[in-house]
Amino acid sequence: MSESREAIPEAIQRELRAEADPHPTTFSALPRARHDREPALCHDRLHFPDLKREEYTPPVGPIQPRVDFGIPSLRLLIEAKFARTRSTLKETVNEIAQDNSNYFATPGPYDRLLVFVSDNAGHSEDHAQVREGMRKYDRVVDAVIVSRPGHVTDEAGKAC
């Protein structure tokens, strides 16, 4: 499993580490709504010119799985989740299990999955357990979980 994590291209690793950046870009700046998430990542086509939004994977019986992003040149799918509560944060592990089995049920152009979770509830005490749960699935190369800010300040330093 560690070999596949090491195979994540440097450009993606930089973005994954941006989660601590006070002025985040791409992965760490993915907003809540699906239609809002897409432009945040897709504007970065300089790094990933073949980035595809809402990429369909091969059908599984009557199911037509659709992942949030795909980068064919890296054979990488990117699934973005938004957890509003502590229970939905933990439920994302089950969702990724189902997504993982659907996305890779038949051979296709992708063979790896990167997971991004935005934790709106801010339960950082659960992040390690959730991350490790997701990393146990064969094709999941990594999972990034980012909490919402505890408070937001304006330019004068006042809480908004």
DSSP file (Angstrom, degrees, kcal/mol; ACC not computed):
  #  RESIDUE AA STRUCTURE BP1 BP2  ACC     N-H-->O    O-->H-N    N-H-->O    O-->H-N    TCO  KAPPA ALPHA  PHI   PSI    X-CA   Y-CA   Z-CA
    1    1 A M     >        0   0    0      0, 0.0     4,-1.4     0, 0.0     3,-0.3   0.000 360.0 360.0 360.0 -38.5    0.0    0.0    0.0
    2    2 A S  H  >  +     0   0    0      1,-0.2     4,-2.1     2,-0.2     5,-0.2   0.826 360.0  61.1 -66.7 -29.4    2.8    2.4    0.8
    3    3 A E  H  > S+     0   0    0      1,-0.2     4,-1.0     2,-0.2    -1,-0.2   0.910 103.7  49.2 -62.4 -40.4    4.3    2.0   -2.7
    4    4 A S  H  4 S+     0   0    0     -3,-0.3    -1,-0.2     1,-0.2     4,-0.2   0.854 108.9  52.8 -69.1 -32.9    1.1    3.3   -4.3
    5    5 A R  H >< S+     0   0    0     -4,-1.4     3,-1.4     1,-0.2    -1,-0.2   0.896 107.2  52.3 -66.4 -38.1    1.1    6.3   -2.0
    6    6 A E  H 3< S+     0   0    0     -4,-2.1    -1,-0.2     1,-0.3    -2,-0.2   0.754 100.5  64.3 -67.1 -22.6    4.6    7.1   -3.0
    7    7 A A  T 3< S+     0   0    0     -4,-1.0    -1,-0.3    -5,-0.2    -2,-0.2   0.521  72.1 114.7 -80.2  -4.7    3.5    6.9   -6.6
    8    8 A I  S <  S-     0   0    0     -3,-1.4     5,-0.1    -4,-0.2    -3,-0.0  -0.521  79.3-107.5 -66.1 125.6    1.2    9.9   -6.2
    9    9 A P    >>  -     0   0    0      0, 0.0     4,-2.2     0, 0.0     3,-0.6  -0.136  22.0-114.9 -56.8 151.2    2.7   12.6   -8.4
   10   10 A E  H 3> S+     0   0    0      1,-0.2     4,-2.5     2,-0.2     5,-0.2   0.842 113.6  59.6 -56.7 -38.4    4.5   15.5   -6.8
   11   11 A A  H 3> S+     0   0    0      1,-0.2     4,-1.5     2,-0.2    -1,-0.2   0.890 109.0  43.9 -60.9 -39.1    1.9   18.1   -8.0
   12   12 A I  H <> S+     0   0    0     -3,-0.6     4,-2.6     2,-0.2    -1,-0.2   0.904 110.4  54.9 -72.4 -40.7   -0.9   16.2   -6.1
   13   13 A Q  H  X S+     0   0    0     -4,-2.2     4,-2.0     1,-0.2    -2,-0.2   0.901 106.5  52.0 -59.1 -40.5    1.3   15.8   -3.0
   14   14 A R  H  X S+     0   0    0     -4,-2.5     4,-0.5     1,-0.2    -1,-0.2   0.917 111.5  46.8 -60.4 -42.7    1.8   19.5   -2.9
   15   15 A E  H >< S+     0   0    0     -4,-1.5     3,-0.7     1,-0.2    13,-0.3   0.872 109.2  54.0 -68.8 -36.2   -1.9   20.1   -3.1
   16   16 A L  H >< S+     0   0    0     -4,-2.6     3,-1.0     1,-0.2    -1,-0.2   0.878 108.7  49.0 -64.9 -36.1   -2.6   17.5   -0.4
   17   17 A R  H >< S+     0   0    0     -4,-2.0     3,-1.1     1,-0.2    -1,-0.2   0.584  91.2  81.9 -78.5  -9.5   -0.2   19.2    1.9
   18   18 A A  G X<  +     0   0    0     -3,-0.7     3,-2.1    -4,-0.5    -1,-0.2   0.536  61.8  95.9 -72.2  -5.1   -1.9   22.6    1.2
   19   19 A E  G <  S+     0   0    0     -3,-1.0    -1,-0.2     1,-0.3    -2,-0.1   0.751  84.2  49.5 -60.4 -22.3   -4.6   21.7    3.7
   20   20 A A  G <  S+     0   0    0     -3,-1.1    -1,-0.3     3,-0.1    -2,-0.1   0.518  86.2 111.5 -90.7  -5.5   -2.7   23.7    6.4
   21   21 A D    <   -     0   0    0     -3,-2.1    -3,-0.0     1,-0.1     0, 0.0  -0.500  64.4-145.7 -70.9 129.3   -2.4   26.7    4.1
   22   22 A P  S    S+     0   0    0      0, 0.0    -1,-0.1     0, 0.0    -3,-0.0   0.716 101.9  42.8 -68.7 -17.5   -4.4   29.7    5.3
   23   23 A H  S    S-     0   0    0     -5,-0.1     6,-0.1     2,-0.0    -3,-0.1  -0.648  92.7-170.3-122.6  72.3   -5.0   30.6    1.6
   24   24 A P        -     0   0    0      0, 0.0     2,-0.3     0, 0.0    -5,-0.1  -0.151   7.2-160.2 -71.2 158.4   -5.7   27.1    0.1
   25   25 A T    >   -     0   0    0    -10,-0.1     3,-1.2    -7,-0.0     4,-0.4  -0.883  49.9 -20.6-130.6 165.0   -6.0   26.2   -3.5
   26   26 A T  G >  S+     0   0    0     14,-0.5     3,-1.8    -2,-0.3     4,-0.3  -0.065 127.9  20.8  39.1-113.3   -7.5   23.3   -5.5
   27   27 A F  G >  S+     0   0    0      1,-0.3     3,-1.4     2,-0.2    -1,-0.3   0.880 129.3  45.9 -52.5 -48.0   -8.1   20.2   -3.4
   28   28 A S  G <  S+     0   0    0     -3,-1.2    -1,-0.3   -13,-0.3    -2,-0.2   0.622 111.3  54.3 -74.3 -10.2   -8.1   21.9    0.0
   29   29 A A  G <  S+     0   0    0     -3,-1.8    -1,-0.3    -4,-0.4    -2,-0.2   0.264  71.1 137.0-104.0  11.5  -10.3   24.7   -1.3
   30   30 A L    <   -     0   0    0     -3,-1.4     7,-0.2    -4,-0.3     8,-0.1  -0.437  46.3-143.9 -63.5 114.9  -13.1   22.4   -2.5
   31   31 A P        -     0   0    0      0, 0.0     6,-0.1     0, 0.0    87,-0.1  -0.069  23.1 -96.1 -71.3 179.5  -16.4   24.1   -1.4
   32   32 A R  S    S+     0   0    0      4,-0.1    86,-0.1     5,-0.0     5,-0.1   0.952  96.2  70.8 -66.3 -56.6  -19.5   22.2   -0.3
   33   33 A A  S >> S-     0   0    0      1,-0.1     4,-2.1     2,-0.1     3,-0.7  -0.356  78.5-129.3 -73.8 142.7  -21.7   22.0   -3.3
   34   34 A R  H 3> S+     0   0    0      1,-0.3     4,-1.7     2,-0.2     3,-0.1   0.908 110.3  51.5 -55.6 -45.3  -20.7   19.7   -6.2
   35   35 A H  H 34 S+     0   0    0      1,-0.2    -1,-0.3     2,-0.2    -2,-0.1   0.781 112.5  47.4 -66.9 -23.6  -21.2   22.5   -8.8
   36   36 A D  H <> S+     0   0    0     -3,-0.7     4,-0.8     2,-0.1    -1,-0.2   0.773 106.9  57.8 -83.3 -27.8  -19.0   24.7   -6.6
   37   37 A R  H  X S+     0   0    0     -4,-2.1     4,-1.3     1,-0.2     3,-0.3   0.902  96.2  63.6 -67.0 -41.3  -16.3   22.1   -6.2
   38   38 A E  H >X S+     0   0    0     -4,-1.7     4,-3.0     1,-0.2     3,-0.6   0.898 100.7  45.7 -59.1 -51.3  -15.6   21.5   -9.8
   39   39 A P  H 3> S+     0   0    0      0, 0.0     4,-1.7     0, 0.0    -1,-0.2   0.856 105.8  62.6 -63.1 -31.4  -14.3   24.9  -10.9
   40   40 A A  H 3< S+     0   0    0     -4,-0.8   -14,-0.5    -3,-0.3    -2,-0.2   0.883 117.4  28.3 -60.7 -37.6  -12.0   25.1   -7.8
   41   41 A L  H X< S+     0   0    0     -4,-1.3     3,-1.6    -3,-0.6    -1,-0.2   0.851 117.3  57.9 -88.9 -38.8  -10.1   22.0   -9.0
   42   42 A C  H >< S+     0   0    0     -4,-3.0     3,-0.6     1,-0.3    -2,-0.2   0.676  90.5  70.1 -73.2 -16.6  -10.6   22.4  -12.8
   43   43 A H  T 3< S+     0   0    0     -4,-1.7     2,-0.4     1,-0.3     3,-0.4   0.697  85.9  73.7 -69.9 -14.0   -9.1   25.8  -13.0
   44   44 A D  T X>  +     0   0    0     -3,-1.6     4,-1.5     1,-0.2     3,-1.3  -0.153  53.5 132.4 -91.6  40.0   -5.8   24.1  -12.3
   45   45 A R  T <4  +     0   0    0     -3,-0.6    -1,-0.2    -2,-0.4     6,-0.1   0.600  57.4  76.6 -69.1  -9.8   -5.5   22.6  -15.7
   46   46 A L  T 34 S+     0   0    0     -3,-0.4    -1,-0.3     1,-0.2    -2,-0.1   0.885 105.6  34.1 -64.7 -37.1   -1.9   23.8  -15.9
   47   47 A H  T <4 S+     0   0    0     -3,-1.3    -2,-0.2     1,-0.2    -1,-0.2   0.848 135.9  24.9 -81.6 -37.1   -1.0   20.9  -13.6
   48   48 A F    ><  +     0   0    0     -4,-1.5     3,-1.8     1,-0.1    -1,-0.2  -0.706  63.6 171.9-131.3  78.9   -3.6   18.4  -15.0
   49   49 A P  T 3  S+     0   0    0      0, 0.0    -1,-0.1     0, 0.0    -4,-0.1   0.729  82.3  51.5 -64.5 -19.9   -4.5   19.3  -18.6
   50   50 A D  T 3  S+     0   0    0      2,-0.1     2,-0.1    -5,-0.0    20,-0.1   0.191  76.6 141.7-102.1  17.5   -6.6   16.1  -18.9
   51   51 A L    <   -     0   0    0     -3,-1.8     2,-0.4    20,-0.2    20,-0.2  -0.366  34.0-161.0 -60.2 131.1   -8.6   16.6  -15.8
   52   52 A K  E     -A   70   0A   0     18,-3.0    18,-2.2    -2,-0.1     3,-0.4  -0.946   8.0-138.8-119.2 138.8  -12.2   15.4  -16.3
   53   53 A R  E    S+A   69   0A   0     -2,-0.4    16,-0.3     1,-0.2    15,-0.1  -0.727  81.0   0.0 -95.2 145.1  -15.2   16.4  -14.2
   54   54 A E  E    S-     0   0A   0     14,-3.4     2,-0.3    -2,-0.3    -1,-0.2   0.918  86.0-164.3  42.8  60.0  -17.9   13.9  -13.2
   55   55 A E  E     -A   67   0A   0     12,-0.8    12,-2.9    -3,-0.4     2,-0.3  -0.565  11.0-134.5 -76.5 130.8  -16.2   11.1  -15.0
   56   56 A Y  E     -A   66   0A   0     -2,-0.3    10,-0.2    10,-0.2    -1,-0.0  -0.670  16.7-155.6 -84.7 141.1  -18.2    8.0  -15.7
   57   57 A T        -     0   0    0      8,-2.3     3,-0.1    -2,-0.3    47,-0.1  -0.673  42.6 -65.0-107.1 168.6  -16.6    4.6  -15.0
   58   58 A P        -     0   0    0      0, 0.0    47,-0.2     0, 0.0    48,-0.2  -0.206  65.9 -97.7 -55.4 142.8  -17.6    1.3  -16.6
   59   59 A P        -     0   0    0      0, 0.0     2,-0.6     0, 0.0     5,-0.2  -0.220  23.3-150.8 -63.1 149.5  -21.2    0.2  -15.7
   60   60 A V  B >   -E   63   0B   0      3,-2.9     3,-2.3    -3,-0.1    43,-0.0  -0.894  65.0 -62.7-119.5  95.5  -21.9   -2.3  -13.0
   61   61 A G  T 3  S-     0   0    0     -2,-0.6    -1,-0.1     1,-0.3     0, 0.0  -0.451 120.8 -13.9  58.5-128.1  -25.1   -4.0  -14.1
   62   62 A P  T 3  S+     0   0    0      0, 0.0     2,-0.4     0, 0.0    -1,-0.3   0.529 119.6  97.9 -81.1  -3.7  -27.7   -1.3  -14.1
   63   63 A I  B <   -E   60   0B   0     -3,-2.3    -3,-2.9     1,-0.0     0, 0.0  -0.709  55.0-164.3 -90.3 132.0  -25.5    1.1  -12.2
   64   64 A Q        -     0   0    0     -2,-0.4    38,-0.0    -5,-0.2    -1,-0.0  -0.829  20.2-149.1-111.4  89.7  -23.5    3.8  -14.0
   65   65 A P        -     0   0    0      0, 0.0    -8,-2.3     0, 0.0     2,-0.4  -0.272  12.3-166.9 -63.3 142.6  -21.0    4.9  -11.5
   66   66 A R  E     -A   56   0A   0    -10,-0.2   -10,-0.2     3,-0.0     2,-0.2  -0.985   2.3-160.3-134.5 123.1  -19.8    8.5  -11.7
   67   67 A V  E     -A   55   0A   0    -12,-2.9   -12,-0.8    -2,-0.4    12,-0.1  -0.652  26.1-120.2 -99.6 157.5  -16.8    9.9   -9.8
   68   68 A D  E    S+     0   0A   0     10,-0.3   -14,-3.4    -2,-0.2     2,-0.3   0.921  89.3   3.7 -65.4 -45.6  -16.2   13.6   -9.1
   69   69 A F  E     -AB  53  78A   0      9,-1.9     9,-2.9   -16,-0.3     2,-0.3  -0.984  59.6-168.6-142.2 150.9  -12.9   13.9  -11.0
   70   70 A G  E     -AB  52  77A   0    -18,-2.2   -18,-3.0    -2,-0.3     7,-0.2  -0.998   9.7-165.8-138.5 142.4  -10.7   11.8  -13.2
   71   71 A I  E >>> - B   0  76A   0      5,-3.0     5,-1.9    -2,-0.3     3,-1.4  -0.856   9.0-171.1-124.9  93.8   -7.1   12.3  -14.4
   72   72 A P  G >45S+     0   0    0      0, 0.0     3,-1.0     0, 0.0    -1,-0.1   0.851  81.8  59.4 -57.1 -39.2   -6.6    9.7  -17.2
   73   73 A S  G 345S+     0   0    0      1,-0.3   -22,-0.0     2,-0.1   -25,-0.0   0.778 114.8  37.3 -63.4 -24.2   -2.9   10.3  -17.5
   74   74 A L  G <45S-     0   0    0     -3,-1.4    -1,-0.3     2,-0.2    37,-0.1   0.445 104.9-128.8-100.6  -3.9   -2.4    9.4  -13.9
   75   75 A R  T <<5 +     0   0    0     -3,-1.0    36,-2.3    -4,-0.7    37,-1.4   0.863  64.0 143.0  55.9  37.1   -5.1    6.6  -14.0
   76   76 A L  E   < -Bc  71 112A   0     -5,-1.9    -5,-3.0    34,-0.2     2,-0.4  -0.922  41.3-162.7-119.6 129.9   -6.4    8.4  -10.9
   77   77 A L  E     -Bc  70 113A   0     35,-2.6    37,-3.0    -2,-0.4     2,-0.5  -0.848  10.7-154.0-101.7 145.9  -10.0    9.0   -9.8
   78   78 A I  E     -Bc  69 114A   0     -9,-2.9    -9,-1.9    -2,-0.4     2,-0.5  -0.980   6.7-167.2-124.3 120.3  -10.7   11.7   -7.2
   79   79 A E  E     - c   0 115A   0     35,-2.6    37,-2.8    -2,-0.5     2,-0.5  -0.927   4.5-161.3-108.9 125.6  -13.8   11.4   -5.0
   80   80 A A  E     - c   0 116A   0     -2,-0.5     2,-0.3    35,-0.2    37,-0.2  -0.914  10.0-176.3-109.1 130.4  -14.9   14.4   -2.9
   81   81 A K  E     - c   0 117A   0     35,-3.0    37,-2.5    -2,-0.5     2,-0.5  -0.899  15.6-150.6-123.7 153.2  -17.2   14.0    0.0
   82   82 A F  E     - c   0 118A   0     -2,-0.3     2,-0.6    35,-0.2    37,-0.2  -0.982   9.2-163.6-126.3 118.8  -18.8   16.6    2.4
   83   83 A A  E     + c   0 119A   0     35,-2.8    37,-2.4    -2,-0.5    38,-0.8  -0.902  10.8 179.4-106.1 117.2  -19.6   15.5    5.9
   84   84 A R        +     0   0    0     -2,-0.6     2,-0.3    36,-0.2    -1,-0.1   0.770  69.3  25.4 -85.3 -27.8  -22.0   17.7    7.8
   85   85 A T  S  > S-     0   0    0      1,-0.1     4,-1.9    35,-0.1    36,-0.2  -0.808  84.9-103.7-131.9 170.9  -22.1   15.8   11.1
   86   86 A R  H  > S+     0   0    0     -2,-0.3     4,-2.0     1,-0.2     5,-0.2   0.898 120.9  50.9 -62.1 -41.0  -19.8   13.4   13.0
   87   87 A S  H  > S+     0   0    0      1,-0.2     4,-2.1     2,-0.2    -1,-0.2   0.887 109.3  49.4 -67.7 -37.6  -22.0   10.4   12.0
   88   88 A T  H  > S+     0   0    0      2,-0.2     4,-1.1     1,-0.2    -1,-0.2   0.833 107.1  56.9 -71.0 -28.9  -21.8   11.4    8.3
   89   89 A L  H >< S+     0   0    0     -4,-1.9     3,-0.7     2,-0.2     4,-0.4   0.950 111.0  42.6 -61.2 -48.1  -18.0   11.7    8.6
   90   90 A K  H >X S+     0   0    0     -4,-2.0     3,-1.3     1,-0.2     4,-0.5   0.855 108.7  59.7 -66.8 -34.3  -17.8    8.1    9.8
   91   91 A E  H 3X S+     0   0    0     -4,-2.1     4,-2.1     1,-0.3     3,-0.5   0.738  86.4  76.7 -66.7 -22.2  -20.3    7.0    7.2
   92   92 A T  H <X S+     0   0    0     -4,-1.1     4,-2.5    -3,-0.7    -1,-0.3   0.800  85.9  62.8 -60.4 -26.4  -18.0    8.2    4.4
   93   93 A V  H <> S+     0   0    0     -3,-1.3     4,-1.8    -4,-0.4    -1,-0.2   0.935 106.6  43.4 -62.6 -44.7  -15.9    5.1    5.0
   94   94 A N  H  X S+     0   0    0     -4,-0.5     4,-2.2    -3,-0.5    -2,-0.2   0.889 112.3  53.3 -66.4 -39.1  -18.9    3.0    3.9
   95   95 A E  H  X S+     0   0    0     -4,-2.1     4,-3.0     1,-0.2    -2,-0.2   0.911 109.0  48.6 -62.3 -41.5  -19.6    5.3    1.0
   96   96 A I  H  X S+     0   0    0     -4,-2.5     4,-3.2     2,-0.2    -1,-0.2   0.866 107.8  55.6 -67.9 -34.9  -16.0    4.9   -0.2
   97   97 A A  H  X S+     0   0    0     -4,-1.8     4,-2.0     2,-0.2    -2,-0.2   0.938 112.5  42.2 -60.2 -45.7  -16.2    1.1    0.2
   98   98 A Q  H  X S+     0   0    0     -4,-2.2     4,-2.2     2,-0.2    -2,-0.2   0.935 116.3  47.9 -66.8 -46.2  -19.2    1.2   -2.1
   99   99 A D  H  X S+     0   0    0     -4,-3.0     4,-3.3     1,-0.2     5,-0.3   0.931 110.6  52.6 -58.9 -46.1  -17.7    3.7   -4.5
  100  100 A N  H  X S+     0   0    0     -4,-3.2     4,-1.5     1,-0.2    -1,-0.2   0.907 110.8  46.3 -57.9 -44.8  -14.5    1.7   -4.6
  101  101 A S  H  < S+     0   0    0     -4,-2.0    -1,-0.2    -5,-0.2    -2,-0.2   0.871 116.4  45.4 -69.3 -35.0  -16.2   -1.5   -5.5
  102  102 A N  H >< S+     0   0    0     -4,-2.2     3,-0.9     1,-0.2     4,-0.3   0.919 111.9  50.1 -72.0 -44.2  -18.4    0.2   -8.2
  103  103 A Y  H 3< S+     0   0    0     -4,-3.3     3,-0.2     1,-0.2    -2,-0.2   0.827 121.6  32.1 -65.8 -32.1  -15.5    2.2   -9.8
  104  104 A F  T 3< S+     0   0    0     -4,-1.5    -1,-0.2    -5,-0.3    -2,-0.2   0.129  81.7 109.0-116.1  20.8  -13.2   -0.8  -10.2
  105  105 A A  S <  S+     0   0    0     -3,-0.9    -1,-0.1    -4,-0.2    -2,-0.1   0.851  89.7  25.6 -65.9 -34.5  -15.7   -3.7  -10.8
  106  106 A T  S    S-     0   0    0     -4,-0.3    -1,-0.1    -3,-0.2   -46,-0.0  -0.922 103.0 -86.4-126.5 154.3  -14.6   -3.9  -14.4
  107  107 A P        +     0   0    0      0, 0.0     4,-0.1     0, 0.0    -2,-0.1  -0.305  61.1 149.9 -60.0 141.0  -11.3   -2.9  -16.1
  108  108 A G        -     0   0    0      2,-0.4   -51,-0.1    -4,-0.1    -4,-0.0  -0.832  61.3 -73.0-154.5-169.3  -11.2    0.7  -17.1
  109  109 A P  S    S+     0   0    0      0, 0.0     2,-0.3     0, 0.0   -34,-0.1   0.538 108.3  64.5 -76.5  -5.0   -8.9    3.6  -17.7
  110  110 A Y        +     0   0    0     -7,-0.2    -2,-0.4     1,-0.1   -34,-0.2  -0.895  42.6 167.1-121.4 148.0   -8.4    4.2  -13.9
  111  111 A D        +     0   0    0    -36,-2.3     2,-0.3    -2,-0.3   -35,-0.2   0.317  62.6  59.0-139.0   8.1   -6.8    2.0  -11.2
  112  112 A R  E     -c   76   0A   0    -37,-1.4   -35,-2.6    28,-0.0     2,-0.4  -0.973  58.0-154.7-139.3 154.1   -6.4    4.3   -8.2
  113  113 A L  E     -cd  77 140A   0     26,-2.8    28,-2.3    -2,-0.3    29,-0.9  -0.994   1.9-166.0-133.0 128.6   -8.7    6.4   -6.1
  114  114 A L  E     -cd  78 142A   0    -37,-3.0   -35,-2.6    -2,-0.4     2,-0.4  -0.952  15.7-152.1-110.7 131.9   -7.8    9.5   -4.0
  115  115 A V  E     -cd  79 143A   0     27,-2.3    29,-2.8    -2,-0.4     2,-0.4  -0.893  11.6-172.5-111.8 133.7  -10.4   10.6   -1.5
  116  116 A F  E     -cd  80 144A   0    -37,-2.8   -35,-3.0    -2,-0.4     2,-0.5  -0.994   6.7-172.7-121.5 127.0  -11.0   14.2   -0.2
  117  117 A V  E     -cd  81 145A   0     27,-3.1    29,-2.7    -2,-0.4     2,-0.7  -0.983  14.1-154.7-123.8 127.2  -13.4   14.8    2.7
  118  118 A S  E     -cd  82 146A   0    -37,-2.5   -35,-2.8    -2,-0.5     2,-1.0  -0.901  13.3-155.1 -97.7 114.8  -14.5   18.2    3.9
  119  119 A D  E >   +cd  83 147A   0     27,-3.2    29,-1.9    -2,-0.7     3,-0.7  -0.765  17.5 176.2 -96.1  95.5  -15.5   17.8    7.6
  120  120 A N  T 3  S+     0   0    0    -37,-2.4   -36,-0.2    -2,-1.0    -1,-0.2   0.760  78.3  59.6 -70.6 -24.7  -18.0   20.6    8.3
  121  121 A A  T 3  S-     0   0    0    -38,-0.8    -1,-0.2   -36,-0.2   -35,-0.1   0.688 101.1-134.4 -78.7 -18.1  -18.5   19.4   11.8
  122  122 A G    <   +     0   0    0     -3,-0.7     2,-1.4     1,-0.2     3,-0.2   0.846  45.8 157.0  71.8  35.0  -14.8   19.8   12.7
  123  123 A H    >   +     0   0    0      1,-0.2     3,-2.0     2,-0.1     4,-0.4  -0.540   2.5 162.3 -92.7  70.6  -14.4   16.4   14.4
  124  124 A S  G >>  +     0   0    0     -2,-1.4     3,-0.8     1,-0.3     4,-0.5   0.719  65.2  73.1 -63.8 -20.6  -10.6   16.2   14.0
  125  125 A E  G 34 S+     0   0    0      1,-0.2    -1,-0.3    -3,-0.2     4,-0.3   0.719 100.5  45.6 -66.4 -18.3  -10.4   13.5   16.7
  126  126 A D  G <> S+     0   0    0     -3,-2.0     4,-2.4     1,-0.1     5,-0.2   0.539  88.1  90.4 -97.6  -9.2  -12.0   11.1   14.2
  127  127 A H  H <> S+     0   0    0     -3,-0.8     4,-3.2    -4,-0.4     5,-0.2   0.897  84.4  49.7 -58.9 -46.8   -9.9   12.0   11.2
  128  128 A A  H  X S+     0   0    0     -4,-0.5     4,-2.6     1,-0.2    -1,-0.2   0.920 113.6  46.3 -60.9 -44.2   -7.1    9.4   11.8
  129  129 A Q  H  > S+     0   0    0     -4,-0.3     4,-2.0     2,-0.2    -1,-0.2   0.913 116.0  44.8 -65.1 -43.1   -9.6    6.5   12.2
  130  130 A V  H  X S+     0   0    0     -4,-2.4     4,-2.2     2,-0.2    -2,-0.2   0.929 114.0  49.9 -66.6 -45.2  -11.7    7.5    9.2
  131  131 A R  H  X S+     0   0    0     -4,-3.2     4,-2.3    -5,-0.2    -2,-0.2   0.932 112.0  47.2 -59.3 -47.8   -8.5    8.1    7.1
  132  132 A E  H  X S+     0   0    0     -4,-2.6     4,-0.8    -5,-0.2    -1,-0.2   0.871 109.2  55.2 -64.6 -36.0   -7.1    4.7    8.0
  133  133 A G  H >< S+     0   0    0     -4,-2.0     3,-0.6    -5,-0.2     4,-0.3   0.918 110.9  44.3 -61.0 -43.4  -10.4    3.0    7.3
  134  134 A M  H >< S+     0   0    0     -4,-2.2     3,-1.5     1,-0.2     6,-0.2   0.878 107.0  59.5 -69.1 -38.0  -10.5    4.4    3.8
  135  135 A R  H 3< S+     0   0    0     -4,-2.3    -1,-0.2     1,-0.3    -2,-0.2   0.654  90.4  72.4 -67.0 -14.8   -6.8    3.5    3.2
  136  136 A K  T << S+     0   0    0     -4,-0.8    -1,-0.3    -3,-0.6     2,-0.2   0.716  75.4  96.8 -73.8 -19.6   -7.5   -0.1    3.8
  137  137 A Y  S X  S-     0   0    0     -3,-1.5     3,-1.1    -4,-0.3   -40,-0.0  -0.516  84.3-121.0 -75.1 139.5   -9.4   -0.4    0.5
  138  138 A D  T 3  S+     0   0    0      1,-0.3    -1,-0.1    -2,-0.2    -3,-0.0   0.828 104.8  35.6 -49.3 -48.2   -7.2   -1.8   -2.3
  139  139 A R  T 3  S+     0   0    0    -27,-0.1   -26,-2.8     2,-0.0     2,-0.7   0.521  87.4 106.4 -92.5  -5.4   -7.3    1.0   -4.8
  140  140 A V  E <   -d  113   0A   0     -3,-1.1   -26,-0.2    -6,-0.2     3,-0.1  -0.653  43.0-177.9 -78.3 113.0   -7.4    4.0   -2.4
  141  141 A V  E     -     0   0A   0    -28,-2.3     2,-0.3    -2,-0.7   -27,-0.2   0.786  64.9 -20.9 -82.7 -28.5   -4.0    5.6   -2.5
  142  142 A D  E     -d  114   0A   0    -29,-0.9   -27,-2.3    -8,-0.1     2,-0.4  -0.973  51.6-140.8-170.0 163.8   -4.8    8.2    0.1
  143  143 A A  E     -d  115   0A   0     -2,-0.3     2,-0.5   -29,-0.2   -27,-0.2  -0.997  12.8-163.0-135.8 130.4   -7.5   10.1    2.0
  144  144 A V  E     -d  116   0A   0    -29,-2.8   -27,-3.1    -2,-0.4     2,-0.5  -0.960   5.1-171.2-115.8 126.9   -7.4   13.7    2.9
  145  145 A I  E     -d  117   0A   0     -2,-0.5     2,-0.4   -29,-0.2   -27,-0.2  -0.979   3.6-174.7-122.2 125.3   -9.7   15.1    5.5
  146  146 A V  E     -d  118   0A   0    -29,-2.7   -27,-3.2    -2,-0.5     2,-0.2  -0.974  13.8-143.3-123.7 128.7  -10.0   18.8    6.1
  147  147 A S  E     -d  119   0A   0     -2,-0.4   -27,-0.2   -29,-0.2     3,-0.1  -0.551  27.2-106.1 -84.9 152.9  -12.0   20.5    8.9
  148  148 A R        -     0   0    0    -29,-1.9    -1,-0.1    -2,-0.2     2,-0.0  -0.369  52.6 -83.9 -66.8 158.0  -13.8   23.7    8.4
  149  149 A P        -     0   0    0      0, 0.0     3,-0.1     0, 0.0    -1,-0.1  -0.359  30.4-130.5 -63.0 146.2  -12.2   26.7   10.1
  150  150 A G  S    S-     0   0    0      1,-0.3     2,-0.3    -3,-0.1    -2,-0.1   0.876  88.5  -9.7 -65.0 -38.4  -13.1   27.1   13.8
  151  151 A H        -     0   0    0      2,-0.0     2,-0.4     9,-0.0    -1,-0.3  -0.974  67.2-134.8-156.4 154.4  -13.8   30.7   13.1
  152  152 A V        -     0   0    0     -2,-0.3     8,-3.3    -3,-0.1     2,-0.3  -0.928  18.8-159.0-114.4 135.2  -13.3   33.1   10.3
  153  153 A T  B     -F  159   0C   0     -2,-0.4     6,-0.2     6,-0.3     2,-0.1  -0.830  11.8-130.8-112.6 153.2  -12.0   36.6   10.8
  154  154 A D    >   -     0   0    0      4,-2.6     3,-2.0    -2,-0.3    -1,-0.1  -0.244  46.6 -81.9 -86.6-175.0  -12.3   39.7    8.6
  155  155 A E  T 3  S+     0   0    0      1,-0.3    -1,-0.1     2,-0.1    -2,-0.0   0.775 131.0  55.3 -62.0 -26.5   -9.3   41.8    7.6
  156  156 A A  T 3  S-     0   0    0      2,-0.1    -1,-0.3     1,-0.0     3,-0.1   0.484 120.1-108.4 -85.3  -2.3   -9.5   43.7   10.9
  157  157 A G  S <  S+     0   0    0     -3,-2.0     2,-0.3     1,-0.3    -2,-0.1   0.548  73.2 138.9  87.6   8.3   -9.2   40.5   12.8
  158  158 A K        -     0   0    0      1,-0.1    -4,-2.6     2,-0.0    -1,-0.3  -0.648  60.5-106.6 -86.0 143.4  -12.9   40.5   14.0
  159  159 A A  B      F  153   0C   0     -2,-0.3    -6,-0.3    -6,-0.2    -1,-0.1  -0.451 360.0 360.0 -67.0 138.0  -14.8   37.2   14.0
  160  160 A C              0   0    0     -8,-3.3    -1,-0.1    -2,-0.1    -7,-0.1   0.425 360.0 360.0 -91.3 360.0  -17.3   37.0   11.2
